[in-house]
Amino acid sequence: MTVLLTLVFLILAIPAHATQYYVNGATGSNSNTGLSSGQAWQTIQKAATTVTGGGHTVNVAAGTYQERVTFPNAGTAGNPITFLCSSNRACIVDGGTRAPASSWTNVSTGVYEASNSVFGSGRMAHATID
């Protein structure tokens, strides 16, 4: 009887509908299902908005994602929604807006600056190139 109760508790602890979702900024489309790498969404935001409930995993393909991401849905402390980079390479979320290459000026060796409306409020952006 003890073994049977332990087995029942273990089965109940497994999320009933844990699903693997996929994001690929290079080949995905937000009109896809997100349920396989061949049907990956294009943006992390699509996954964050669509995936609800705990226990699910979002596999994000390596790359740079030019987006700001908010997470309106959450799992629980013991059963979170997990976002994983799908490879040993980097998954970068860059919430900034890209300035056109023509707006950058080389101010010293390896240091560029741009003043452009894409940064808002006339703020200056600096980039150091290694």
Secondary structure, 3 states (H helix, E strand, C coil): CHHHHHHHHHHHHCCCCCCEEEECCCCCCCCCCCCCHHHCECCHHHHHHHCCCCCCEEEECCEEECCCCCCCCCCECCECCEEEECCCCCEEECCCCCCCHHHEEEEECCEEEEECHHHCCCCEEEEECC
